Amino acid sequence: MKFFIVVALLFATVSAKSVRITGLADCGGPAAPISFSGTLITDPVPVPGDMKMDLTTIASVAASASDGLQVRKVTTRTTDNYEVPCLNGISGTCTVDLCSALTTYPEYICSIFPPDVPCSCPIAAGTYNAPDAFVTFDAQWLAINGGVNGDYATRTEVVANLGAANELVLGCIDLTYTLLAA
């Protein structure tokens, strides 16, 4: 479960030159099986560089490769309503298979897991505390349309049955922050 939170947070923040973070909020609702809480610590975050956070994820559901869970992330520069495209397959606005992302993008995702939790599927239900979690922002953010400077909002959702009539958002985290080129 911690993995879900970390993955969502990582996807939400993996790309910026400098970030001044202004918020981290759970957007899944009171009945969501995955919830997030924490504090963004780094303000601003140099890009390339790391955004540090204290992150807690509570999951009442487990995740395995056979579940087909997806992470859907939408990142918007709110100053001009620019939707950041998918950068390097995981940063910006992207949708990726949760368990595949762990093996494909460990350098972006595993840093949000607690050190004693394996960065792999299956992920057990439970409470996961990662007081030293971080998300790395790489130089690709410097080349986005209009430049990196501005205010951003990222919504990251863990989704079952993506695109189907019975699609279900299991957990959601909203991040709001400011990016500044270093």
Salt bridges, closest charged atoms under 4 A:
ASP80 OD2 - ARG77 NH2 2.93
GLU157 OE1 - ARG72 NE 2.77
GLU167 OE2 - ARG72 NH2 2.92
ASP174 OD2 - ARG155 NH2 2.72
